[in-house]
Amino acid sequence: MEKIEILVVDDEREMLVSYQKILTRANYRVQTVDTGEQALEILRQDNRVSLVISDLKMPGMDGLTLLSRIKEQFPHLPVIMVTGYGTLELGVKAVKNGAFDFIEKPFSSKKLLASVESALKQLFPDAEEGSFVTQDKMQGKSSAMQEVFDMIHKVSHGDANVLITGESGVGKELVARSIHKNSLRRNHPIIPINCGALPDQLFESELFGYEKGAFTGAFQAKPGLMELANGGTLFLDEICEMPQNLQVKMLRVLEDHKIRRIGGQKEIPVNIRVVSATNRDVELSLKKGWLREDFFYRINTIQIHIPPLRKRKEDIPILINHFLMEFEQKYNRNISGIEPHALHAIQSYEWPGNVRELQNVIERSYYLASPPQIQRVDLPSYIIKNSLNDEETKFENLSFHEAKDQILQKFEKKYLKVQLEKHQWNISKTAQTCGIDRRTIHRLIKKYDLKA
């Protein structure tokens, strides 16, 4: 079989020699040039080149210009950009402009070859290894979800950090797991951590681990979540809730690929891909200072936005059928569908809790229904009331408990929003003032889809 040919562009001769050695030992055929103009000339003459590796900073035609020319003339040719010190933002820009991946100097031969292998897998996907797998609950025929699936497919092959945005309940963790499952890291773990669920004082020890005797109660050494994720993916959910001091430390880890346990002296190398998620407005989080800009640029190499369920209601019947099949396989109650009036009520609702809320409603209705279908009467009262006219929702037509629940929900939502705004959305201060714990506040924020 003919060797795969790679073209390397770098103005430093020592680097070209290094590339030649690493790639030749890995059984690739290598051509090297020191200018972008030479690279374009070779590409016009030699159609055997399957991949380009280019430095960003070069005299004359720089890497970004070369990338632009390649994408214009050879749109299907993958390009890996190499960045030096102080050029991280240019690396991010290169990926957004069409580069497959970027790697930073100094890099190991293992890092280079992993990026090359990922790029070539996209170009020459193996029938078994390269097949695209999505998580079961990620269902949808809408154009919005098809775009999400397409983005998952594209970013899975690389190793760039990904930020997933979207409201609570849209399926951000499912997207993260799909990215991991389709990546070269799939044989290593994906470790999820909710940045808003841990007290600040415990967060650092969970992430970095600690040595025996590091603090009171540290009777034995414990590896942190980043060590456990080594070789795989670290999923940081609700990233805007991460304390500022830990954002600084995480930034250092992403730059140096090393960690130090609390109370430890030696640095431990870690090879992780970071996938983050948030339900907050990212621009507002940066403006308010909840998210550091330097940290944001590191985790936001590629961004995937998941639209809310109310903006893709054509996906609701597909999701309902999927959930019913799932519950039927588990419990075998012979509930195989949903009658039209019940479906209409569900599609009339705005779903502030998105897919997660829909799943809970279908599960509840599944247990209450009589075979063979879910009826309108099996749905929660608030779903039914939502589809009725205003006259039917007046208090005189509600039971005492229904009316009480309606007023209580309005109170909870308004009270919490006022308190959060008073404390500039600082969860800890809000919890202390209100006399309720942080988990309750997070639950109510998700329940009422509150946003800063």
Protein Blocks (a to p, Z undefined) as FASTA:
>chain_A
ZZdddddddfbfklmmmmmmmmmmnopacdddfbfklmmmmmmmmmkbfbdcddfbdghj
afklmmmmmmmmmmmlccdddddehilmmmmmmmmnopabdcdddddfklmmmmmmmmmm
mmmccfklmpccddfklgcfbfklmmmmmmmmmmmmmmcdcddeddehilpmmmmmmmmm
mmmklmpccddddfklpcfklmmmmmnopaehkaghiabccddfklmmgoiacddehkll
pcfklmmmmmmmmmnopacdehiabdcddddddddddfbdfklmmmnopacfklmmmmmm
pacddddfklmmmlmmmmmmmmmmmmmmmnonopabdcfklmmmmmmpgolnlmmlmmmm
mmmmmmmpccfbdcfklpcfklmmmmpcfklmpmklpcfklmmmmmmmmmmmmmmmmmmm
mnoopaklmmmmnopafklmmmmmmmnopaZZ
